[in-house]
Amino acid sequence: MGDTIEYDYGPKGGEVTADTLALLAEMGKQFVSTGDLDISLNLAVEHITDYVEAAGGALFMLDEAGETLTCEACYGDTDIIGMKVGASQGIVGACVQNDTGEIIRDAQTDDRFHKNVDENTGFTTKSILCAPMSVKDVKIGAIELINKRTNDGFFEETDLALLSALASSAALAIINARMAEQLVEQERIARELELAGEIQLSLLPKGGEGWPVAGINIPAHTVSGDFFDYFQLEDGRIVFNLGDVSGKGMNAALMMAKTHSLFRCLGKTIDHPGRLMARVNEEICETATRGMFVTMVGGIYNPKTGVLRIANAGHEPPLLQDQSGAFHSYPADAPPLGISPLIVPDDGYPVEEIHMNGGAFYLFTDGLTEGYVNGNDELGVEGVETLLSQNREADVTSRLAVVIGAIEQTETTQLRDDLTMLGVDDREAMETRAGSSNMQAAIGSEQVVIARVSVPATADRLKLLRSVVGDTARLAGFDDKAAFDIMLAVDEAGQNVIRHGYGEDTSGDMELVISRCAENLVYELFDSAETVDPTTIKSRDLEDVKPGGLGVHLIHEIMDSVEFLPRSQEGGNILRMIKKVDS
Amino acid sequence: MQHEIREQDGSRIVALSGDVVLQSSPEVRRILLECVEKGDSLLVDLSAVDYIDSSGVASLIESFQNARKRNQGYVLVSVSEGALRVLQLARLDKVFTICDTVEAGLAEVG
């Protein structure tokens, strides 16, 4: 180690004249200043051996289990560093166990003396002086001195008193040094945690102004088990997720990093949320340990259509606030990720398709709903809804900030759990889809009605509807192919009214109004059926080939804009579809 | 909607014609499922179908899935322009096996 340390207490190997207190003080300083316990121990044994005028000295430390004594430092005529004896064996063992010092005048006749030590070292032990190192009830070890250099080799009672005092002082110094070591270790861990937290933070996406998706994560401790992410695919769709890893601390943070990376990597090639989550689940199940699992909602939002498709793996139900301000909840119908690859259906996690129609979709972790507001009240889902409703006019980032900000975070009220929230807002995208704001204004004012057909809502009248739609489309300048598509879309809309609007009731009517508005043809289909909640209208998940549910998909595929509107207070629905003439 | 069933080279060929729409699709569904039930490979000839809507497409999907479960061949042949357009919009043109002619269809299931 190369350290050389000068010390200036009493004479070495000479008569005992120096101030014992000076030695004690010096030893204590030594332990603190070197910062290395091994060096300090060796110096202590050296000082003590010289001070008591012994031929050799050894310091034994008890291991953590209290089973073995090991010689950690040694000075003088013999070198026994590393020698191990049982915790109650030999003279040292007895000294440690009884917590009393001892003078052995003739070591060779003492049964407890290990003669083989002398045989191995070639040294003849005459007398031994041994004192325990302990602080209160904590046994640390003992210091053993061999052969007094004066007095014919025999130790005196005064030597024992001196060694006992020095050993106690060494014990205290060792405990202090150990605590200091632990502190350094704790600080190192704290620094590493801080670094891990910074890296985690850098994993979170940075959206920026005007983005329809935003998220916030505030960890309760340095690292977080929550996460969210979003990124855009080449075709403009936005893939997003939000999740919560079971447990807290470093293991949860590592699991979070893994899930996050898997989703981001696989999400760029698998554009089906159910199958994407199934793949992430397989990977996590393959390597997950300690029964950890992840609750997560993954989804894909298409700003061009306002269609959101999500899969929920055991996570808190997300919320949709539709354009009217009403909330809809989407509870999980599948287990969390990491439980088993077998419980997921072959075609992936169940996918929910939501037509946002200008609404906003929110994901959050239970840290938010269970967070405290006003002392001991939890915010709850109702609290989240109230805050969102109060701030509907703000942009999505500000709305999230208000909700997260409601949870009390002061120095005295430590967060109970990580706070994480993500929002997807369709409002601006819907305005873009509707053409432009001036077209919105034009609807109703400069609409020129081309045709108006009112028929009983029965299957045999659809042919009439089809021929009117096809003819008017061609008249308006669409080619045969486009006219065919439009005819198909309006036909499907009529079918939906018959099959789902009126159902068994065959006495209902429907009216189709076709009008021209600037460069657009507007198709409005009116019915008097019970008002439908537009967010419950599902188009089929095309990746899963199933009969049925195709109609709404075809309508969205063909038309430039599709809106479901309530007709009046008394009920009824309007389906407004717009097709640009030049498209 | 009209239909015609014939057998050729161990396969059953169903030729549909006219409009396969909400009104007629329950009958189309029944015909196609019965043909699959009989156990041979099935060719559905759509050359004379003027128009097919989502309910008609649903009948095709259901019978196609039944055939696949039973490991029987199932091919759409001579698909008319209109029917093909609907299958494309539904992104099902890659799901179904589609052949230009009855002969090509027979070779496919043979």
Chai-1 contact restraints between the chains, C-beta under 6 A:
chainA,res_idxA,chainB,res_idxB,connection_type,confidence,min_distance_angstrom,max_distance_angstrom,comment,restraint_id
A,A459,B,L22,contact,1.0,0.0,6.0,A-B,restraint_1
A,A459,B,Q23,contact,1.0,0.0,6.0,A-B,restraint_2
A,D460,B,Q23,contact,1.0,0.0,6.0,A-B,restraint_3
A,D491,B,D53,contact,1.0,0.0,6.0,A-B,restraint_4
A,E492,B,S54,contact,1.0,0.0,6.0,A-B,restraint_5
A,Q495,B,L22,contact,1.0,0.0,6.0,A-B,restraint_6
A,L542,B,R91,contact,1.0,0.0,6.0,A-B,restraint_7
A,V545,B,I61,contact,1.0,0.0,6.0,A-B,restraint_8
A,V545,B,V95,contact,1.0,0.0,6.0,A-B,restraint_9
A,P547,B,A58,contact,1.0,0.0,6.0,A-B,restraint_10
A,P547,B,I61,contact,1.0,0.0,6.0,A-B,restraint_11
A,P547,B,E62,contact,1.0,0.0,6.0,A-B,restraint_12
A,G548,B,A58,contact,1.0,0.0,6.0,A-B,restraint_13
A,L550,B,S54,contact,1.0,0.0,6.0,A-B,restraint_14
A,L550,B,V57,contact,1.0,0.0,6.0,A-B,restraint_15
A,L550,B,A90,contact,1.0,0.0,6.0,A-B,restraint_16
A,G551,B,S54,contact,1.0,0.0,6.0,A-B,restraint_17
A,L554,B,L89,contact,1.0,0.0,6.0,A-B,restraint_18
A,E557,B,L89,contact,1.0,0.0,6.0,A-B,restraint_19
